[in-house]
Amino acid sequence: MARKLLIGGLASAVLLVGTLVGVSFGGGGGITQPEEIVLTHSNCGKDARCQYFKLDKYGQSGGFGQLIQAWVPLHDVDGNVVGALHGHVVTVQGTGSTATVIQTLKDGPHTSRGSITLTGFVPSGGCYFGDKVCTFAVTGGTGAYDNVRGHATVERVGKKIRTTLSLIP
C-alpha cells in the first residue's frame, strides 16, 4: 500500500512539474525588435463605458477632483477592432490628471495577443479634449508584449484619439 502511494505521489509530482514548466514557457516571450503600433479610440460615448466619480479633497464625493474609469474599444489603422482600453484617470482640480491605461490587444493584422500598460500625466485641457500631445511611459506588458518598454504619444485627431506606441524590447 505504501509503495502504491509513493508511486502515485511521484507520478503526481512529475505531472505537476511538467504542467508548471509548460505554463512558464508557454507565454508570448515579448517582442524581439522595436515596434510601432498606431491605435485609435473614441472618447466616452455610445461604444464606450465610462464612469465618473466626483471627489473632494479627502477622497469623498464632492467637487475637488474626479476619478474616471473607462472601457473603450481600440481600432487599428485599418479600422479593425483589435482590443480594448481599460483606463483609470484621477484629476485634481486645476492641476491635470494622472492616468494608468491598460491596452488589451488580440491578434490582428497590426497587433498580437497581449497587453500594454501606459502611465502618465495629462495636463489640464489635455490630449483627450484639447490640442496637446501627451506622452505616456510604457511600463510593461504581457503576452506578445511581455516586459516591453518605450513610450506612447496620445493626441486628438478629428473626433478620435490616436495613440502611437513606440515599443522596445
GUMAR-765532 format. One record per residue: x, y, z of N, C-alpha, C in turn. Coordinates in steps of 0.001 Angstrom, whole numbers, padded with zeros to 6 digits, always signed. Atoms other than C-alpha are relative to their C-alpha. Layout:
residues N
XYZXYZXYZ ...
END
This chain:
residues 169
+000828-001194+000000+000000+000000+000000+000872+001257+000000 -000890-001162-000081+002791+002416+000924+000716+000214-001325 -000691-000101+001287+004543+001597-002355-000916+000653-001052 +000951-000589+000949+001389+002464-004367-000170+001500+000259 +000111-001422-000328+001062+005762-002513+001246+000759-000431 -001246-000637+000406+004722+006551-003144+000047+000177-001518 +000008-000074+001465+004415+005790-006890-001031+001027-000468 +001030-000984+000345+001172+007803-007087+000460+001415+000293 -000509-001318-000359+002797+010730-005306+001079+000471-000960 -001046-000359+000960+005842+010659-007603-000597+000334-001368 +000647-000260+001293+003627+010467-010706-000701+001358+000027 +000669-001301-000127+001587+013423-009452+001006+001136-000024 -001037-001040-000026+004762+015414-008771+000562+000241-001399 -000520-000133+001360+006103+014710-012279-001011+000728-000884 +001026-000677+000790+002783+015775-013849-000098+001473+000379 +000079-001383-000454+002667+018928-011732+001180+000819-000520 -001186-000698+000492+006245+019918-012631-000097+000200-001511 +000165-000110+001452+005543+019211-016314-001005+001068-000362 +001012-001027+000254+002438+021395-016176+000562+001386+000259 -000559-001309-000330+004274+024276-014483+001060+000434-001007 -001003-000334+001003+007180+024121-016935-000688+000376-001303 +000745-000314+001226+004717+024070-019844-000636+001371+000065 +000622-001306-000159+002909+027110-018456+001058+001095-000018 -000995-001051-000082+006077+029063-017722+000671+000263-001343 -000609-000211+001302+007454+028557-021246-001031+000213-001096 +001049-000127+000998+004096+028875-022996-000408+001425-000298 +000376-001388+000201+003954+032699-022886+000458+000535-001343 -000319-000620+001271+004412+035129-025751+001478+000292-000172 -001416-000239+000088+008038+035860-024914+000399+001437-000288 -000302-001404+000240+007820+039545-025822+000518+000271-001401 -000496-000391+001311+008880+041491-028889+001519-000135-000027 -001447+000183+000117+012411+040997-030219+000685+001174-000677 -000562-001194+000626+012886+044285-032095-000965+001159+000199 +000904-001136-000174+011487+047830-031861-001220-000101-000921 +001261+000121+000719+007881+048105-032992-000823+001268+000224 +000913-001130-000146+005406+050921-033644-001406-000469-000347 +001398+000376+000199+001657+050391-033310-000838+001263+000142 +000898-001149-000056-000973+053037-034068-001409-000515+000261 +001352+000394-000394-004357+052650-032353-000860+001253+000127 +000917-001117-000217-007427+054870-032234-001168-000467+000854 +001222+000263-000770-010433+055110-029949-000783+001293+000102 +000830-001185-000195-013286+057460-029241+000012+000373+001475 +000221-000365-001393-013952+059398-026072-001204-000779+000507 +001157+000668-000574-016609+058100-023748-001236+000364-000814 +001190-000224+000820-019805+057696-025730-000748-001294-000200 +000889+001136+000236-022062+055133-027335+000712-001350-000009 -000680+001297+000032-019431+052397-027870+000986-000181+001149 -000914+000056-001137-017540+053074-024633-000781+000040+001305 +000618-000043-001330-018387+052515-020999+000917+000793+000922 -000790-000850-000887-017202+055233-018658-000814+000338+001241 +000622-000401-001258-017945+056054-015037+000785+001185+000548 -000609-001206-000561-017278+059428-013421-000373+000097+001472 +000225-000159-001429-016889+059972-009692+000642+001315+000431 -000525-001264-000528-016508+063469-008171+000637-000274+001357 -000720+000196-001258-014033+063666-005285+000230+001341+000688 -000437-001194-000720-013434+066200-002537+001443-000240+000435 -001417+000128-000339-010002+066747-001007+000316-001166+000927 -000223+001153-000855-010488+063766+001312-000387-001296-000691 +000345+001204+000737-011463+061310-001444-001472-000342+000022 +001441+000243-000070-015187+061585-000740-000692+000698-001166 +000756-000682+001053-017937+062767-003092+000054+001501+000220 -000083-001452-000097-017649+066460-003864+000517+000587-001292 -000423-000678+001206-016024+068858-006310+001482+000260-000115 -001435-000268-000004-012265+068770-005611+000718-000635-001191 -000638+000725+001094-011410+066294-008343-000955-001029-000565 +000840+000964+000692-012644+063400-010374+000784-001283-000266 -000546+001293+000388-011985+059699-010940-000818-000469-001186 +000682+000537+001171-012803+058304-014369+000497-001415-000220 -000321+001374+000374-012911+054590-015125-000610-000227-001369 +000491+000121+001366-013216+053700-018791+000332-001365-000590 -000225+001149+000877-013549+050724-021107-000394+000463-001392 +000224-000546+001332-013201+051746-024752+000593-000948-001034 -000568+000840+001060-012779+049624-027912+001163+000701-000720 -001154-000511+000740-009440+050059-029730-000061-000474-001443 -000014+000318+001424-009087+050153-033517+001422+000140-000541 -001295-000161+000655-006012+049617-035690-000117+001007-001135 +000002-001004+001062-005063+051823-038661-000988-000317-001119 +000982+000385+001012-007453+049853-040899-001436+000085+000508 +001336-000104-000573-010399+050417-038543-000511-001269+000644 +000396+001254-000651-010500+046830-037212+000014+000156+001513 -000030+000030-001464-011452+046402-033543+001032-001044+000405 -001099+000894-000355-008271+044901-032075+000180-000165+001506 -000124+000136-001434-008883+045150-028351-000769+001075+000725 +000691-000988-000828-009928+047439-025557+000993+000730+000892 -000752-000828-000922-008528+050242-023453-000742-000025+001334 +000541-000039-001366-009089+049982-019694+000788+001079+000718 -000738-001109-000574-008217+053265-018036-000553+000495+001311 +000352-000683-001243-008223+054994-014673+000703+001346-000024 -000543-001353+000025-007749+058750-014641-000442+000709+001268 +000304-000766-001199-007552+060810-011456+000366+001450-000275 -000192-001425+000256-007976+064574-011838-000136+000758+001305 +000109-000916-001123-007275+067143-009148-000206+001374-000620 +000432-001256+000604-008968+070442-009963+001161+000971-000206 -000998-000992+000342-006614+072831-011774+001412-000507-000194 -001375+000485+000106-003553+070556-011859+000226-000971-001140 -000154+001036+001010-004195+067990-014573-000385-001348+000568 +000427+001345-000368-004623+064252-014341+001163-000973-000075 -000900+001137+000166-002631+061105-013780-000833-001138-000556 +000742+001065+000659-003627+058156-015913+000808-001287-000015 -000547+001333+000209-002969+054443-015940-000928-000688-000985 +000781+000584+001080-004115+052699-019092+000565-001369-000324 -000389+001330+000458-004030+049016-019971-000700-000236-001328 +000550+000298+001310-004492+048240-023640+000117-001505-000218 +000034+001445+000198-005542+044623-024090-000270-000257-001472 +000084+000191+001442-004951+043516-027676-000176-001468-000362 +000129+001352+000538-005858+040470-029738+000807-000071-001298 -000710+000165+001261-004185+039036-032813-000749+000721-001110 +000573-000729+001125-004783+041240-035838+001093+000261-001020 -001010-000258+001024-003011+042457-038957+001177+000843+000501 -001048-000893-000500-001023+045033-036937+000285-000201+001485 -000145+000230-001440-001255+043640-033384+000131-001491+000289 -000088+001376-000490-000570+040478-031411-000714-000085+001341 +000710+000195-001254-002260+038982-028356+000891+000353+001184 -000720-000402-001197-001164+040636-025135-000530+001330+000507 +000415-001295-000542-001471+043785-023077+001209+000905+000153 -001033-001015-000143+000493+047013-022825-000504+001000+001039 +000384-000928-001059+000441+049256-019737+000706+001337-000194 -000500-001369+000144+000850+053033-020004-000290+000773+001276 +000209-000871-001149+001259+055563-017202+000502+001383-000358 -000462-001338+000318+001464+059309-017484-000840+001101+000586 +000648-001212-000469+000364+062847-016765-000713+000657-001169 +000785-000707+001011-002363+064630-018724-000199+001424+000515 +000168-001379-000477-002152+068445-018405-001446+000455-000116 +001360-000541+000070-005331+070482-017838-000360+000306-001446 +000443-000191+001372-007311+070559-021077+000618-000984-000960 -000847+000989+000639-005014+067710-022200-000302-000560-001364 -000014+000621+001313-004758+065392-025119-001326-000643-000388 +001266+000638+000346-008268+063939-024927-001021+000997-000531 +000980-000998+000425-010228+067158-025414+000658+001205-000671 -000673-001173+000541-007632+069797-026339+000863-000344-001191 -000869+000187+001152-004922+070130-028931+001428-000374+000403 -001326+000363-000476-001975+068995-026821+000304-001456-000332 -000451+001378+000153+000064+065851-027415+000555-000426+001356 -000470+000520-001286+000607+063801-024259+000940-001171-000246 -000916+001131+000085+003444+061361-023730-000140-000838+001261 +000130+000948-001100+002991+058290-021564+001190-000959-000030 -001024+001036-000074+005600+055810-020361-000657-001356-000203 +000428+001397+000102+005139+052207-021456+000718-000712+001138 -000598+000549-001222+005688+050467-018133-000006-001522+000050 -000038+001455+000033+005269+046840-019173-001104-000570-000855 +001012+000670+000786+003132+044283-020878-000013-001487+000283 +000124+001444-000146+002086+040669-021132-000126-000624-001384 +000172+000716+001255+001856+038006-023826+001066+000393-001005 -000943-000396+001042+003444+039182-027076+000788+001248+000377 -000649-001242-000436+004415+042400-025256+000611-000156+001392 -000575+000298-001304+005942+040736-022199+001260+000844+000217 -001145-000829-000397+008402+043111-020462+000344+001115-000980 -000247-001065+000962+008031+045736-023195+000197+001328+000733 -000157-001347-000527+009067+049340-022576-000044+000966-001169 +000055-001000+001054+009090+052573-024527-000883+001158+000410 +000895-001119-000299+006648+055465-024805-001168-000008-000982 +001177-000145+000854+003294+056372-026295-000356+001473-000079 +000522-001355+000141+002048+059651-027700-001498-000112-000235 +001462+000007+000082-001646+060419-027374-000439+001389-000447 +000476-001290+000508-003395+063137-029368-001372-000150-000627 +001321-000041+000626-006791+064135-030663+000191+000252-001484 -000016-000155+001449-007230+063705-034422-001452-000066-000461 +001428-000042+000344-010685+064833-035548-000830-000379+001211 +000846+000451-001106-013244+063030-033396+000602-001184+000754 -000639+001169-000597-010851+060211-032462+001228+000394+000812 -001251-000122-000752-007966+059817-030034+000971-000997-000621 -001005+000890+000600-004812+058400-031649+001139-000221+000991 -001126+000387-000839-002215+056535-029614+001044-000655-000887 -001103+000613+000736+001147+055801-031227+000949-000603+001025 -000862+000730-000925+003040+053145-029281+001344-000222-000648 -001375+000247+000448+006822+053162-029752+000605-000966+001010 -000362+001068-000917+007839+049860-028200+001414-000494-000263 -001321+000617+000100+011295+048447-027487+000048-001197+000944 -000066+001207-000851+012146+045001-026095+000803+000242+001270 
END
